[in-house]
Amino acid sequence: MKTKPFPQASFTVRRNTLRLCAAAAVASIAPRTWAQKAGPKLDVPYVPTPQEVVDRMLEIANVRKSDLVYDLGCGDGRMVVTAARKYGARGIGIDIDPQRIAEARANAAKAKVTDKVKFNVGNLFKTDLSDASVVTLYLLNSINRELRPQLWRQLKVGTRVVSHAFDMGDEWPPEKTETVAGSTIYYWTITEAQKRAIA
C-alpha cells in the first residue's frame, strides 16, 4: 500500500515554525549568557600571591594587632584574612571585580575573621587610604607609579607599604627588597619628605 506524500506546504510551514522557535530560544538565552560573561574592565589580571609570599610580606611590614591593613587589588582576600587570623589585625580589601570580593568574603567566613575584615568592590584610585597603617599591593609597575602620589598624599608618616613583584620607580626607591620563592618583595615607609614632595 502506497502512503500519500505530505503536501510541500506542510514541510515549509513546519520548517519555518522550527526556525522561529530556535530563534526565540537563542534570543532568550543570549542576553543571560552575555551578562554572565561580562564583567568589569580589569587593569591588572588576577594572579593570587603565593601564601609563603603573603606571610613574608606581612612579616616584613611588621604587622601587629593594632594595625589596619589595606590590600589594594585584594583578589580572594588572602592578605587581609592572613593578617587578621595570624596577627589579630584589622583589614580592608579593595577590588574592582565583584567575583573576587565574593570569594574574599567567603574565605573570611571560613577563617572566622569576619569581625576583623571588610571587602569592598571599588576603584583603588578613588579609595580613601588615610586610615591605613599598612598597605599591601600586587599590581603592575605602571599602576604602582600612578598610585604613588596618592600614597604620599593620603598615608600618614610611618605607614608601611609592601609590594609583591613591582616597585615604585626611581622616584621612590625601596628601603628593603627580599626574594621569596622566586618573587621579589619591596618595602617602603611614608616619610615627611614624601609628604612635602606632594604638598
TAFEN-V483129 format. One record per residue. N is the residue number from 1. NEAR is the number of other ideal C-beta (glycine too) atoms within 8 Angstrom. Layout:
n: <N	N>
near: <NEAR	NEAR>
//
This chain:
n: <1	2	3	4	5	6	7	8	9	10	11	12	13	14	15	16	17	18	19	20	21	22	23	24	25	26	27	28	29	30	31	32	33	34	35	36	37	38	39	40	41	42	43	44	45	46	47	48	49	50	51	52	53	54	55	56	57	58	59	60	61	62	63	64	65	66	67	68	69	70	71	72	73	74	75	76	77	78	79	80	81	82	83	84	85	86	87	88	89	90	91	92	93	94	95	96	97	98	99	100	101	102	103	104	105	106	107	108	109	110	111	112	113	114	115	116	117	118	119	120	121	122	123	124	125	126	127	128	129	130	131	132	133	134	135	136	137	138	139	140	141	142	143	144	145	146	147	148	149	150	151	152	153	154	155	156	157	158	159	160	161	162	163	164	165	166	167	168	169	170	171	172	173	174	175	176	177	178	179	180	181	182	183	184	185	186	187	188	189	190	191	192	193	194	195	196	197	198	199>
near: <2	3	4	4	4	6	6	6	6	8	9	8	8	8	8	8	8	8	8	8	8	8	8	8	8	8	8	8	8	8	8	8	8	8	7	6	6	5	7	6	3	9	7	8	4	8	5	7	13	8	8	8	13	12	10	11	14	16	8	11	12	6	11	7	6	5	12	11	19	14	15	13	12	15	13	9	17	12	16	18	15	12	15	16	9	8	11	6	16	9	16	14	16	13	13	10	11	8	7	13	14	8	11	17	11	8	12	15	8	6	9	6	10	8	3	9	14	6	14	9	7	9	6	10	7	5	11	5	12	7	5	12	10	16	15	16	14	11	12	8	8	6	11	15	9	7	13	12	7	9	12	12	8	8	12	7	7	7	12	12	14	16	14	13	6	12	9	12	9	4	5	9	6	10	6	7	8	9	7	9	6	4	11	8	15	12	14	11	9	13	7	6	6	10	12	7	7	8	4>
//
